Amino acid sequence: HRPHPHRQQQQQQQHSALDLPEGDEMYPEVTTTFEYLAWLNQQNRAHHEAIQRVQREQKRLSDIRRMYHRISKRWSLRAVRQLNAELGALAEKLFAAQKRRQQDLDVILGKLRSVIDRAIPGAMPVVYGSYATGLGVPSSDLDVVIEVPSMNQLGPDDAKAYLECIHRELLSEAGQG
């Protein structure tokens, strides 16, 4: 019993649908079946990640809607507007204070750069922490690290000598040296 020629041709077509002919114009960056499957997997992963981002955003919006609904049941529109005005005023005060602190910080860093440059030519103070991120509040401290060229070649005694030199320069700058 021989298979019907039409069915044999259909089976061959089904089998060749998975095999990408070499140099297909539809996917010029893909030349083999393996590359096509890898490309398809990458596209599927990107699509899945996009769906997850949309779902997270939908959940966030749903949470906001539920929160708004709970607030609107408990608070009057007048109370919400008053709270909004108070929060706006607080934000303005915090931004103004941050701007003043930033100006003070710029003066302090300028003096510190001068002192460090006299003590260790080529060294540079680098701010990190809450002031560097803009999240400093009035009680925040100023976090500074001093980058010294070729510091990795120095020993503990050298680092101590640098700190003592910076200390002397700071005292001299303050008029105590």
VMD Tcl script that builds the backbone (N, CA, C; Angstrom):
set m [mol new atoms 531]
animate dup $m
set s [atomselect $m all]
$s set {name element resname resid chain x y z} {
  {N N HIS 1 A 0.838 -1.168 0.000}
  {CA C HIS 1 A 0.000 0.000 0.000}
  {C C HIS 1 A 0.888 1.238 0.000}
  {N N ARG 2 A 0.759 2.030 -1.016}
  {CA C ARG 2 A 1.565 3.236 -1.152}
  {C C ARG 2 A 0.751 4.438 -0.695}
  {N N PRO 3 A 1.438 5.376 -0.001}
  {CA C PRO 3 A 0.710 6.577 0.429}
  {C C PRO 3 A 0.306 7.425 -0.765}
  {N N HIS 4 A -0.777 8.087 -0.582}
  {CA C HIS 4 A -1.295 8.944 -1.629}
  {C C HIS 4 A -0.307 10.097 -1.861}
  {N N PRO 5 A 0.036 10.457 -3.106}
  {CA C PRO 5 A 1.026 11.509 -3.376}
  {C C PRO 5 A 0.645 12.855 -2.759}
  {N N HIS 6 A -0.628 13.180 -2.734}
  {CA C HIS 6 A -1.065 14.468 -2.164}
  {C C HIS 6 A -0.788 14.518 -0.654}
  {N N ARG 7 A -1.062 13.403 0.066}
  {CA C ARG 7 A -0.797 13.355 1.506}
  {C C ARG 7 A 0.699 13.422 1.778}
  {N N GLN 8 A 1.481 12.751 0.960}
  {CA C GLN 8 A 2.936 12.782 1.131}
  {C C GLN 8 A 3.453 14.215 0.979}
  {N N GLN 9 A 2.902 14.949 0.029}
  {CA C GLN 9 A 3.301 16.333 -0.187}
  {C C GLN 9 A 2.890 17.192 1.009}
  {N N GLN 10 A 1.687 16.964 1.598}
  {CA C GLN 10 A 1.238 17.707 2.770}
  {C C GLN 10 A 2.165 17.461 3.954}
  {N N GLN 11 A 2.569 16.192 4.162}
  {CA C GLN 11 A 3.472 15.863 5.264}
  {C C GLN 11 A 4.807 16.563 5.087}
  {N N GLN 12 A 5.298 16.615 3.884}
  {CA C GLN 12 A 6.562 17.303 3.626}
  {C C GLN 12 A 6.417 18.802 3.888}
  {N N GLN 13 A 5.291 19.377 3.518}
  {CA C GLN 13 A 5.078 20.799 3.748}
  {C C GLN 13 A 4.985 21.095 5.243}
  {N N GLN 14 A 4.299 20.220 5.997}
  {CA C GLN 14 A 4.210 20.425 7.434}
  {C C GLN 14 A 5.594 20.341 8.069}
  {N N HIS 15 A 6.398 19.415 7.652}
  {CA C HIS 15 A 7.739 19.253 8.207}
  {C C HIS 15 A 8.620 20.445 7.847}
  {N N SER 16 A 8.517 20.936 6.647}
  {CA C SER 16 A 9.373 22.034 6.219}
  {C C SER 16 A 8.927 23.373 6.794}
  {N N ALA 17 A 7.733 23.460 7.368}
  {CA C ALA 17 A 7.293 24.718 7.970}
  {C C ALA 17 A 8.152 25.062 9.182}
  {N N LEU 18 A 8.704 24.079 9.881}
  {CA C LEU 18 A 9.584 24.317 11.014}
  {C C LEU 18 A 11.001 24.614 10.570}
  {N N ASP 19 A 11.370 24.090 9.413}
  {CA C ASP 19 A 12.729 24.326 8.913}
  {C C ASP 19 A 12.731 25.611 8.109}
  {N N LEU 20 A 13.564 26.542 8.552}
  {CA C LEU 20 A 13.674 27.816 7.861}
  {C C LEU 20 A 14.681 27.657 6.737}
  {N N PRO 21 A 14.296 27.970 5.516}
  {CA C PRO 21 A 15.282 27.872 4.437}
  {C C PRO 21 A 16.421 28.854 4.695}
  {N N GLU 22 A 17.611 28.462 4.328}
  {CA C GLU 22 A 18.785 29.314 4.520}
  {C C GLU 22 A 18.564 30.644 3.808}
  {N N GLY 23 A 18.874 31.783 4.529}
  {CA C GLY 23 A 18.794 33.110 3.925}
  {C C GLY 23 A 17.385 33.565 3.628}
  {N N ASP 24 A 16.431 33.283 4.495}
  {CA C ASP 24 A 15.045 33.687 4.279}
  {C C ASP 24 A 14.939 35.212 4.291}
  {N N GLU 25 A 14.179 35.773 3.345}
  {CA C GLU 25 A 14.044 37.220 3.253}
  {C C GLU 25 A 13.192 37.780 4.397}
  {N N MET 26 A 12.290 36.969 4.942}
  {CA C MET 26 A 11.399 37.453 5.985}
  {C C MET 26 A 12.158 37.751 7.282}
  {N N TYR 27 A 13.173 36.982 7.595}
  {CA C TYR 27 A 13.988 37.143 8.793}
  {C C TYR 27 A 15.457 37.178 8.384}
  {N N PRO 28 A 15.936 38.305 7.853}
  {CA C PRO 28 A 17.299 38.337 7.321}
  {C C PRO 28 A 18.363 38.088 8.391}
  {N N GLU 29 A 18.059 38.401 9.680}
  {CA C GLU 29 A 19.054 38.195 10.723}
  {C C GLU 29 A 19.114 36.733 11.169}
  {N N VAL 30 A 18.208 35.905 10.665}
  {CA C VAL 30 A 18.135 34.502 11.052}
  {C C VAL 30 A 18.448 33.654 9.832}
  {N N THR 31 A 19.440 32.778 9.967}
  {CA C THR 31 A 19.810 31.960 8.813}
  {C C THR 31 A 19.607 30.471 9.039}
  {N N THR 32 A 19.385 30.056 10.287}
  {CA C THR 32 A 19.179 28.629 10.564}
  {C C THR 32 A 17.942 28.465 11.439}
  {N N THR 33 A 17.471 27.240 11.492}
  {CA C THR 33 A 16.316 26.947 12.340}
  {C C THR 33 A 16.632 27.267 13.791}
  {N N PHE 34 A 17.834 26.925 14.237}
  {CA C PHE 34 A 18.233 27.190 15.615}
  {C C PHE 34 A 18.188 28.691 15.907}
  {N N GLU 35 A 18.738 29.518 14.993}
  {CA C GLU 35 A 18.702 30.969 15.177}
  {C C GLU 35 A 17.269 31.481 15.176}
  {N N TYR 36 A 16.427 30.898 14.335}
  {CA C TYR 36 A 15.028 31.311 14.293}
  {C C TYR 36 A 14.345 31.008 15.617}
  {N N LEU 37 A 14.575 29.819 16.165}
  {CA C LEU 37 A 13.960 29.458 17.438}
  {C C LEU 37 A 14.484 30.350 18.564}
  {N N ALA 38 A 15.763 30.676 18.533}
  {CA C ALA 38 A 16.329 31.572 19.544}
  {C C ALA 38 A 15.713 32.960 19.403}
  {N N TRP 39 A 15.559 33.436 18.180}
  {CA C TRP 39 A 14.948 34.743 17.933}
  {C C TRP 39 A 13.491 34.731 18.403}
  {N N LEU 40 A 12.773 33.662 18.081}
  {CA C LEU 40 A 11.378 33.534 18.478}
  {C C LEU 40 A 11.253 33.516 20.004}
  {N N ASN 41 A 12.166 32.815 20.675}
  {CA C ASN 41 A 12.173 32.772 22.140}
  {C C ASN 41 A 12.415 34.165 22.708}
  {N N GLN 42 A 13.345 34.903 22.109}
  {CA C GLN 42 A 13.637 36.268 22.555}
  {C C GLN 42 A 12.411 37.162 22.375}
  {N N GLN 43 A 11.723 37.046 21.255}
  {CA C GLN 43 A 10.522 37.840 21.007}
  {C C GLN 43 A 9.432 37.488 22.017}
  {N N ASN 44 A 9.309 36.199 22.294}
  {CA C ASN 44 A 8.304 35.736 23.254}
  {C C ASN 44 A 8.610 36.281 24.651}
  {N N ARG 45 A 9.879 36.270 25.050}
  {CA C ARG 45 A 10.286 36.776 26.359}
  {C C ARG 45 A 9.988 38.283 26.458}
  {N N ALA 46 A 10.328 39.033 25.405}
  {CA C ALA 46 A 10.070 40.473 25.399}
  {C C ALA 46 A 8.565 40.742 25.488}
  {N N HIS 47 A 7.779 39.952 24.777}
  {CA C HIS 47 A 6.326 40.108 24.817}
  {C C HIS 47 A 5.799 39.806 26.224}
  {N N HIS 48 A 6.308 38.751 26.825}
  {CA C HIS 48 A 5.891 38.368 28.182}
  {C C HIS 48 A 6.247 39.475 29.185}
  {N N GLU 49 A 7.448 40.051 29.073}
  {CA C GLU 49 A 7.860 41.136 29.967}
  {C C GLU 49 A 6.969 42.363 29.780}
  {N N ALA 50 A 6.594 42.653 28.543}
  {CA C ALA 50 A 5.713 43.794 28.277}
  {C C ALA 50 A 4.339 43.559 28.910}
  {N N ILE 51 A 3.846 42.345 28.822}
  {CA C ILE 51 A 2.558 42.015 29.441}
  {C C ILE 51 A 2.653 42.182 30.948}
  {N N GLN 52 A 3.759 41.737 31.547}
  {CA C GLN 52 A 3.940 41.887 32.993}
  {C C GLN 52 A 3.982 43.363 33.399}
  {N N ARG 53 A 4.663 44.208 32.603}
  {CA C ARG 53 A 4.702 45.642 32.909}
  {C C ARG 53 A 3.301 46.241 32.866}
  {N N VAL 54 A 2.525 45.869 31.865}
  {CA C VAL 54 A 1.160 46.376 31.744}
  {C C VAL 54 A 0.323 45.902 32.928}
  {N N GLN 55 A 0.487 44.645 33.318}
  {CA C GLN 55 A -0.279 44.129 34.447}
  {C C GLN 55 A 0.098 44.847 35.747}
  {N N ARG 56 A 1.391 45.125 35.945}
  {CA C ARG 56 A 1.811 45.860 37.148}
  {C C ARG 56 A 1.208 47.264 37.155}
  {N N GLU 57 A 1.208 47.916 36.009}
  {CA C GLU 57 A 0.639 49.264 35.916}
  {C C GLU 57 A -0.863 49.227 36.152}
  {N N GLN 58 A -1.531 48.214 35.618}
  {CA C GLN 58 A -2.969 48.083 35.850}
  {C C GLN 58 A -3.253 47.879 37.336}
  {N N LYS 59 A -2.438 47.079 38.004}
  {CA C LYS 59 A -2.614 46.855 39.441}
  {C C LYS 59 A -2.386 48.149 40.209}
  {N N ARG 60 A -1.345 48.894 39.836}
  {CA C ARG 60 A -1.058 50.164 40.505}
  {C C ARG 60 A -2.233 51.125 40.348}
  {N N LEU 61 A -2.767 51.225 39.143}
  {CA C LEU 61 A -3.909 52.117 38.908}
  {C C LEU 61 A -5.142 51.643 39.675}
  {N N SER 62 A -5.323 50.343 39.747}
  {CA C SER 62 A -6.432 49.795 40.504}
  {C C SER 62 A -6.280 50.112 41.991}
  {N N ASP 63 A -5.056 49.995 42.508}
  {CA C ASP 63 A -4.795 50.332 43.909}
  {C C ASP 63 A -5.085 51.806 44.173}
  {N N ILE 64 A -4.678 52.669 43.253}
  {CA C ILE 64 A -4.940 54.107 43.400}
  {C C ILE 64 A -6.437 54.369 43.379}
  {N N ARG 65 A -7.147 53.713 42.479}
  {CA C ARG 65 A -8.599 53.894 42.383}
  {C C ARG 65 A -9.271 53.448 43.685}
  {N N ARG 66 A -8.851 52.292 44.244}
  {CA C ARG 66 A -9.419 51.815 45.511}
  {C C ARG 66 A -9.110 52.791 46.642}
  {N N MET 67 A -7.866 53.300 46.673}
  {CA C MET 67 A -7.496 54.251 47.710}
  {C C MET 67 A -8.347 55.520 47.593}
  {N N TYR 68 A -8.495 56.032 46.396}
  {CA C TYR 68 A -9.303 57.223 46.183}
  {C C TYR 68 A -10.749 56.966 46.618}
  {N N HIS 69 A -11.262 55.781 46.287}
  {CA C HIS 69 A -12.629 55.436 46.654}
  {C C HIS 69 A -12.788 55.400 48.174}
  {N N ARG 70 A -11.804 54.807 48.881}
  {CA C ARG 70 A -11.868 54.766 50.347}
  {C C ARG 70 A -11.806 56.167 50.932}
  {N N ILE 71 A -10.911 57.011 50.387}
  {CA C ILE 71 A -10.785 58.383 50.891}
  {C C ILE 71 A -12.067 59.159 50.632}
  {N N SER 72 A -12.629 59.001 49.443}
  {CA C SER 72 A -13.828 59.775 49.108}
  {C C SER 72 A -15.012 59.370 49.974}
  {N N LYS 73 A -15.018 58.146 50.483}
  {CA C LYS 73 A -16.092 57.720 51.380}
  {C C LYS 73 A -15.933 58.346 52.765}
  {N N ARG 74 A -14.683 58.516 53.193}
  {CA C ARG 74 A -14.425 58.974 54.554}
  {C C ARG 74 A -14.226 60.480 54.661}
  {N N TRP 75 A -13.670 61.093 53.630}
  {CA C TRP 75 A -13.314 62.510 53.700}
  {C C TRP 75 A -14.159 63.316 52.731}
  {N N SER 76 A -14.440 64.501 53.143}
  {CA C SER 76 A -15.172 65.394 52.247}
  {C C SER 76 A -14.181 65.974 51.232}
  {N N LEU 77 A -14.704 66.487 50.154}
  {CA C LEU 77 A -13.871 67.117 49.132}
  {C C LEU 77 A -13.106 68.295 49.734}
  {N N ARG 78 A -13.750 69.025 50.626}
  {CA C ARG 78 A -13.099 70.160 51.283}
  {C C ARG 78 A -11.877 69.697 52.086}
  {N N ALA 79 A -12.009 68.593 52.805}
  {CA C ALA 79 A -10.890 68.073 53.604}
  {C C ALA 79 A -9.739 67.621 52.706}
  {N N VAL 80 A -10.061 66.982 51.587}
  {CA C VAL 80 A -9.023 66.533 50.652}
  {C C VAL 80 A -8.292 67.736 50.067}
  {N N ARG 81 A -9.032 68.782 49.712}
  {CA C ARG 81 A -8.402 69.987 49.165}
  {C C ARG 81 A -7.519 70.666 50.207}
  {N N GLN 82 A -7.971 70.695 51.456}
  {CA C GLN 82 A -7.173 71.296 52.525}
  {C C GLN 82 A -5.885 70.503 52.735}
  {N N LEU 83 A -6.003 69.182 52.748}
  {CA C LEU 83 A -4.814 68.342 52.895}
  {C C LEU 83 A -3.846 68.570 51.735}
  {N N ASN 84 A -4.368 68.658 50.528}
  {CA C ASN 84 A -3.538 68.901 49.352}
  {C C ASN 84 A -2.809 70.235 49.479}
  {N N ALA 85 A -3.505 71.273 49.943}
  {CA C ALA 85 A -2.892 72.593 50.121}
  {C C ALA 85 A -1.798 72.539 51.180}
  {N N GLU 86 A -2.055 71.833 52.282}
  {CA C GLU 86 A -1.055 71.725 53.347}
  {C C GLU 86 A 0.181 70.963 52.879}
  {N N LEU 87 A -0.036 69.888 52.142}
  {CA C LEU 87 A 1.104 69.127 51.609}
  {C C LEU 87 A 1.895 69.961 50.601}
  {N N GLY 88 A 1.207 70.737 49.788}
  {CA C GLY 88 A 1.884 71.618 48.836}
  {C C GLY 88 A 2.736 72.655 49.545}
  {N N ALA 89 A 2.191 73.253 50.618}
  {CA C ALA 89 A 2.945 74.255 51.391}
  {C C ALA 89 A 4.167 73.620 52.041}
  {N N LEU 90 A 3.999 72.411 52.586}
  {CA C LEU 90 A 5.127 71.700 53.195}
  {C C LEU 90 A 6.206 71.420 52.152}
  {N N ALA 91 A 5.807 70.972 50.982}
  {CA C ALA 91 A 6.770 70.690 49.912}
  {C C ALA 91 A 7.530 71.951 49.523}
  {N N GLU 92 A 6.842 73.081 49.416}
  {CA C GLU 92 A 7.510 74.346 49.077}
  {C C GLU 92 A 8.539 74.721 50.138}
  {N N LYS 93 A 8.187 74.573 51.418}
  {CA C LYS 93 A 9.131 74.881 52.496}
  {C C LYS 93 A 10.349 73.966 52.434}
  {N N LEU 94 A 10.103 72.666 52.204}
  {CA C LEU 94 A 11.224 71.716 52.130}
  {C C LEU 94 A 12.135 72.028 50.944}
  {N N PHE 95 A 11.550 72.365 49.793}
  {CA C PHE 95 A 12.360 72.701 48.618}
  {C C PHE 95 A 13.172 73.973 48.853}
  {N N ALA 96 A 12.560 74.971 49.489}
  {CA C ALA 96 A 13.287 76.213 49.779}
  {C C ALA 96 A 14.439 75.940 50.742}
  {N N ALA 97 A 14.184 75.135 51.781}
  {CA C ALA 97 A 15.240 74.790 52.742}
  {C C ALA 97 A 16.352 73.999 52.044}
  {N N GLN 98 A 15.971 73.093 51.148}
  {CA C GLN 98 A 16.962 72.303 50.411}
  {C C GLN 98 A 17.826 73.218 49.546}
  {N N LYS 99 A 17.230 74.227 48.943}
  {CA C LYS 99 A 17.974 75.155 48.101}
  {C C LYS 99 A 18.991 75.947 48.938}
  {N N ARG 100 A 18.559 76.403 50.126}
  {CA C ARG 100 A 19.488 77.113 51.014}
  {C C ARG 100 A 20.622 76.193 51.470}
  {N N ARG 101 A 20.260 74.969 51.829}
  {CA C ARG 101 A 21.289 74.012 52.257}
  {C C ARG 101 A 22.262 73.723 51.121}
  {N N GLN 102 A 21.747 73.637 49.901}
  {CA C GLN 102 A 22.606 73.361 48.747}
  {C C GLN 102 A 23.600 74.504 48.545}
  {N N GLN 103 A 23.155 75.753 48.739}
  {CA C GLN 103 A 24.053 76.902 48.618}
  {C C GLN 103 A 25.130 76.831 49.701}
  {N N ASP 104 A 24.726 76.504 50.936}
  {CA C ASP 104 A 25.700 76.351 52.019}
  {C C ASP 104 A 26.672 75.217 51.704}
  {N N LEU 105 A 26.134 74.129 51.193}
  {CA C LEU 105 A 26.959 72.970 50.846}
  {C C LEU 105 A 27.984 73.337 49.783}
  {N N ASP 106 A 27.578 74.118 48.787}
  {CA C ASP 106 A 28.505 74.533 47.734}
  {C C ASP 106 A 29.665 75.355 48.314}
  {N N VAL 107 A 29.372 76.239 49.272}
  {CA C VAL 107 A 30.420 77.041 49.919}
  {C C VAL 107 A 31.364 76.121 50.703}
  {N N ILE 108 A 30.782 75.218 51.484}
  {CA C ILE 108 A 31.591 74.292 52.291}
  {C C ILE 108 A 32.465 73.429 51.392}
  {N N LEU 109 A 31.893 72.886 50.324}
  {CA C LEU 109 A 32.674 72.036 49.422}
  {C C LEU 109 A 33.776 72.820 48.722}
  {N N GLY 110 A 33.504 74.079 48.391}
  {CA C GLY 110 A 34.552 74.913 47.789}
  {C C GLY 110 A 35.729 75.083 48.726}
  {N N LYS 111 A 35.441 75.366 49.995}
  {CA C LYS 111 A 36.517 75.498 50.986}
  {C C LYS 111 A 37.228 74.167 51.201}
  {N N LEU 112 A 36.449 73.084 51.262}
  {CA C LEU 112 A 37.046 71.765 51.465}
  {C C LEU 112 A 37.953 71.390 50.290}
  {N N ARG 113 A 37.513 71.682 49.073}
  {CA C ARG 113 A 38.355 71.399 47.897}
  {C C ARG 113 A 39.682 72.161 47.987}
  {N N SER 114 A 39.595 73.428 48.399}
  {CA C SER 114 A 40.796 74.254 48.530}
  {C C SER 114 A 41.749 73.668 49.568}
  {N N VAL 115 A 41.203 73.293 50.721}
  {CA C VAL 115 A 42.020 72.719 51.793}
  {C C VAL 115 A 42.645 71.400 51.345}
  {N N ILE 116 A 41.856 70.550 50.738}
  {CA C ILE 116 A 42.363 69.240 50.305}
  {C C ILE 116 A 43.414 69.405 49.219}
  {N N ASP 117 A 43.193 70.341 48.318}
  {CA C ASP 117 A 44.166 70.555 47.243}
  {C C ASP 117 A 45.510 71.041 47.798}
  {N N ARG 118 A 45.470 71.874 48.843}
  {CA C ARG 118 A 46.727 72.318 49.470}
  {C C ARG 118 A 47.410 71.156 50.196}
  {N N ALA 119 A 46.609 70.312 50.840}
  {CA C ALA 119 A 47.175 69.207 51.615}
  {C C ALA 119 A 47.635 68.066 50.713}
  {N N ILE 120 A 46.829 67.723 49.706}
  {CA C ILE 120 A 47.120 66.585 48.822}
  {C C ILE 120 A 46.806 67.004 47.397}
  {N N PRO 121 A 47.768 67.554 46.682}
  {CA C PRO 121 A 47.500 67.976 45.298}
  {C C PRO 121 A 46.947 66.816 44.453}
  {N N GLY 122 A 45.883 67.126 43.742}
  {CA C GLY 122 A 45.257 66.120 42.876}
  {C C GLY 122 A 44.131 65.357 43.537}
  {N N ALA 123 A 43.993 65.461 44.871}
  {CA C ALA 123 A 42.899 64.770 45.564}
  {C C ALA 123 A 41.608 65.556 45.384}
  {N N MET 124 A 40.469 64.878 45.530}
  {CA C MET 124 A 39.183 65.515 45.280}
  {C C MET 124 A 38.128 64.985 46.245}
  {N N PRO 125 A 37.392 65.891 46.934}
  {CA C PRO 125 A 36.287 65.424 47.774}
  {C C PRO 125 A 35.091 65.041 46.901}
  {N N VAL 126 A 34.467 63.927 47.241}
  {CA C VAL 126 A 33.293 63.456 46.505}
  {C C VAL 126 A 32.161 63.255 47.504}
  {N N VAL 127 A 31.045 63.935 47.265}
  {CA C VAL 127 A 29.884 63.838 48.151}
  {C C VAL 127 A 29.072 62.605 47.768}
  {N N TYR 128 A 28.609 61.888 48.783}
  {CA C TYR 128 A 27.710 60.759 48.555}
  {C C TYR 128 A 26.638 60.787 49.649}
  {N N GLY 129 A 25.708 59.895 49.591}
  {CA C GLY 129 A 24.664 59.847 50.615}
  {C C GLY 129 A 23.490 60.744 50.275}
  {N N SER 130 A 22.777 61.180 51.329}
  {CA C SER 130 A 21.509 61.887 51.128}
  {C C SER 130 A 21.668 63.217 50.398}
  {N N TYR 131 A 22.760 63.927 50.630}
  {CA C TYR 131 A 22.940 65.197 49.917}
  {C C TYR 131 A 23.213 64.954 48.432}
  {N N ALA 132 A 23.967 63.920 48.134}
  {CA C ALA 132 A 24.266 63.628 46.731}
  {C C ALA 132 A 23.004 63.224 45.972}
  {N N THR 133 A 22.080 62.563 46.657}
  {CA C THR 133 A 20.851 62.124 45.997}
  {C C THR 133 A 19.762 63.182 46.038}
  {N N GLY 134 A 20.003 64.280 46.802}
  {CA C GLY 134 A 18.998 65.319 46.927}
  {C C GLY 134 A 17.945 65.000 47.971}
  {N N LEU 135 A 18.204 63.991 48.808}
  {CA C LEU 135 A 17.232 63.589 49.811}
  {C C LEU 135 A 17.616 64.047 51.214}
  {N N GLY 136 A 18.583 64.959 51.299}
  {CA C GLY 136 A 19.013 65.451 52.600}
  {C C GLY 136 A 17.944 66.290 53.265}
  {N N VAL 137 A 17.851 66.170 54.583}
  {CA C VAL 137 A 16.942 66.983 55.397}
  {C C VAL 137 A 17.816 67.803 56.342}
  {N N PRO 138 A 17.242 68.785 57.053}
  {CA C PRO 138 A 18.077 69.636 57.909}
  {C C PRO 138 A 18.967 68.867 58.885}
  {N N SER 139 A 18.539 67.713 59.351}
  {CA C SER 139 A 19.360 66.960 60.304}
  {C C SER 139 A 20.357 66.017 59.629}
  {N N SER 140 A 20.386 65.977 58.296}
  {CA C SER 140 A 21.302 65.083 57.585}
  {C C SER 140 A 22.740 65.561 57.722}
  {N N ASP 141 A 23.642 64.597 57.797}
  {CA C ASP 141 A 25.056 64.954 57.807}
  {C C ASP 141 A 25.562 65.004 56.368}
  {N N LEU 142 A 26.776 65.485 56.207}
  {CA C LEU 142 A 27.391 65.586 54.887}
  {C C LEU 142 A 28.394 64.452 54.763}
  {N N ASP 143 A 28.134 63.527 53.858}
  {CA C ASP 143 A 29.014 62.385 53.634}
  {C C ASP 143 A 29.982 62.716 52.503}
  {N N VAL 144 A 31.285 62.672 52.815}
  {CA C VAL 144 A 32.314 63.005 51.833}
  {C C VAL 144 A 33.400 61.940 51.896}
  {N N VAL 145 A 33.852 61.528 50.748}
  {CA C VAL 145 A 35.017 60.656 50.651}
  {C C VAL 145 A 36.065 61.431 49.857}
  {N N ILE 146 A 37.317 61.235 50.179}
  {CA C ILE 146 A 38.385 61.951 49.478}
  {C C ILE 146 A 39.085 60.975 48.552}
  {N N GLU 147 A 38.978 61.261 47.268}
  {CA C GLU 147 A 39.655 60.426 46.270}
  {C C GLU 147 A 41.075 60.945 46.119}
  {N N VAL 148 A 42.033 60.051 46.347}
  {CA C VAL 148 A 43.447 60.406 46.248}
  {C C VAL 148 A 44.035 59.612 45.087}
  {N N PRO 149 A 44.709 60.302 44.160}
  {CA C PRO 149 A 45.330 59.570 43.045}
  {C C PRO 149 A 46.291 58.520 43.589}
  {N N SER 150 A 46.282 57.371 43.011}
  {CA C SER 150 A 47.145 56.230 43.352}
  {C C SER 150 A 47.043 55.844 44.831}
  {N N MET 151 A 45.831 55.967 45.407}
  {CA C MET 151 A 45.618 55.610 46.813}
  {C C MET 151 A 45.864 54.133 47.044}
  {N N ASN 152 A 45.600 53.309 46.027}
  {CA C ASN 152 A 45.771 51.864 46.214}
  {C C ASN 152 A 47.236 51.476 46.386}
  {N N GLN 153 A 48.154 52.385 46.107}
  {CA C GLN 153 A 49.577 52.101 46.276}
  {C C GLN 153 A 50.100 52.605 47.622}
  {N N LEU 154 A 49.233 53.223 48.408}
  {CA C LEU 154 A 49.646 53.788 49.684}
  {C C LEU 154 A 49.387 52.808 50.819}
  {N N GLY 155 A 50.202 52.914 51.845}
  {CA C GLY 155 A 50.011 52.096 53.031}
  {C C GLY 155 A 49.215 52.851 54.072}
  {N N PRO 156 A 48.887 52.195 55.206}
  {CA C PRO 156 A 48.115 52.837 56.267}
  {C C PRO 156 A 48.801 54.079 56.831}
  {N N ASP 157 A 50.130 54.062 56.920}
  {CA C ASP 157 A 50.842 55.228 57.445}
  {C C ASP 157 A 50.694 56.422 56.511}
  {N N ASP 158 A 50.691 56.160 55.195}
  {CA C ASP 158 A 50.515 57.239 54.223}
  {C C ASP 158 A 49.114 57.852 54.359}
  {N N ALA 159 A 48.111 57.012 54.506}
  {CA C ALA 159 A 46.739 57.500 54.644}
  {C C ALA 159 A 46.616 58.334 55.919}
  {N N LYS 160 A 47.251 57.864 57.005}
  {CA C LYS 160 A 47.217 58.614 58.272}
  {C C LYS 160 A 47.907 59.973 58.098}
  {N N ALA 161 A 49.022 59.989 57.380}
  {CA C ALA 161 A 49.732 61.255 57.148}
  {C C ALA 161 A 48.865 62.220 56.333}
  {N N TYR 162 A 48.155 61.692 55.337}
  {CA C TYR 162 A 47.246 62.534 54.547}
  {C C TYR 162 A 46.156 63.133 55.432}
  {N N LEU 163 A 45.549 62.315 56.269}
  {CA C LEU 163 A 44.487 62.805 57.151}
  {C C LEU 163 A 45.013 63.862 58.116}
  {N N GLU 164 A 46.210 63.660 58.656}
  {CA C GLU 164 A 46.794 64.651 59.558}
  {C C GLU 164 A 47.053 65.962 58.822}
  {N N CYS 165 A 47.504 65.869 57.591}
  {CA C CYS 165 A 47.764 67.061 56.783}
  {C C CYS 165 A 46.452 67.809 56.502}
  {N N ILE 166 A 45.392 67.080 56.170}
  {CA C ILE 166 A 44.082 67.699 55.937}
  {C C ILE 166 A 43.592 68.345 57.226}
  {N N HIS 167 A 43.783 67.667 58.357}
  {CA C HIS 167 A 43.365 68.201 59.655}
  {C C HIS 167 A 44.074 69.517 59.946}
  {N N ARG 168 A 45.377 69.574 59.723}
  {CA C ARG 168 A 46.126 70.813 59.947}
  {C C ARG 168 A 45.609 71.935 59.053}
  {N N GLU 169 A 45.354 71.628 57.804}
  {CA C GLU 169 A 44.845 72.633 56.860}
  {C C GLU 169 A 43.459 73.129 57.272}
  {N N LEU 170 A 42.608 72.225 57.745}
  {CA C LEU 170 A 41.271 72.629 58.198}
  {C C LEU 170 A 41.375 73.554 59.425}
  {N N LEU 171 A 42.263 73.207 60.361}
  {CA C LEU 171 A 42.454 74.060 61.531}
  {C C LEU 171 A 42.986 75.430 61.122}
  {N N SER 172 A 43.912 75.420 60.170}
  {CA C SER 172 A 44.478 76.676 59.686}
  {C C SER 172 A 43.387 77.512 59.016}
  {N N GLU 173 A 42.528 76.886 58.226}
  {CA C GLU 173 A 41.434 77.582 57.542}
  {C C GLU 173 A 40.464 78.188 58.555}
  {N N ALA 174 A 40.252 77.480 59.659}
  {CA C ALA 174 A 39.329 77.954 60.699}
  {C C ALA 174 A 39.985 78.979 61.620}
  {N N GLY 175 A 41.284 79.235 61.427}
  {CA C GLY 175 A 41.994 80.209 62.248}
  {C C GLY 175 A 42.439 79.664 63.587}
  {N N GLN 176 A 42.525 78.329 63.683}
  {CA C GLN 176 A 42.954 77.715 64.928}
  {C C GLN 176 A 44.333 77.094 64.817}
  {N N GLY 177 A 44.982 77.218 63.668}
  {CA C GLY 177 A 46.247 76.517 63.463}
  {C C GLY 177 A 47.423 77.304 63.606}
}
mol reanalyze $m
mol bondsrecalc $m
mol representation Tube
mol addrep $m
